[in-house]
Amino acid sequence: MVSYKTAFKNFFKKGFNFKGTSTRAEYWWMVLTITLTEAALALCLFLTIFLMGGTGSIDQMMDNLSAGALILSIFLILLMVVIILIIIIPMLALQVRRFRDIDLAEPLVWTAFVVLVFGRIVANYFARQYAGMEVLSDILTLLIFILSALPTNCFKNTNWLNRKN
């Protein structure tokens, strides 16, 4: 099993490597790290706006923020954006390597990759207009989660899914 320290190093060292594989531990350590980091920042932003902004609608709360709270809110939002920009390519590379580790066939790896990236973007864009797109987005997320949780070489004996035909 890969340690947290090794997984963290590999995440950035192999950040632009879309070839090879990554273990479940390597993948889930980074998912946990990213999730906890983003959740902590979101909680700080939430507390800043809701505790310092008073009551009412979000627009009223934003109007009631002091200059210091507003600067802190903007800083937290910018920090979240910077973190996302730094990790987006390494996370996509890690996801592709995870699909390869479960022995998913190469065309299916890239199909899953396209679905992951473009499917989520399109589904999230149209979710406001079409309720079915929100359901599609949730189904895609669940599918990616299930594929990511599968053990190494899961599709090895499945002829049409594995990559060693």
Secondary structure, DSSP 8 states (H G I E B T S, - for coil): ---HHHHHHHHHHTTT--SS---HHHHHHHHHHHHHHHHHHHHHHHHHHHHHS-SS-HHHHHHH--HHHHHHHHHHHHHHHHHHHHHHHHHHHHHHHHHHHTTB-HHHHHHHHHIIIIIHHHHHHHTTT-HHHHHHHHHHHHHHHHHHHS-TTTTTT-TTTBS--
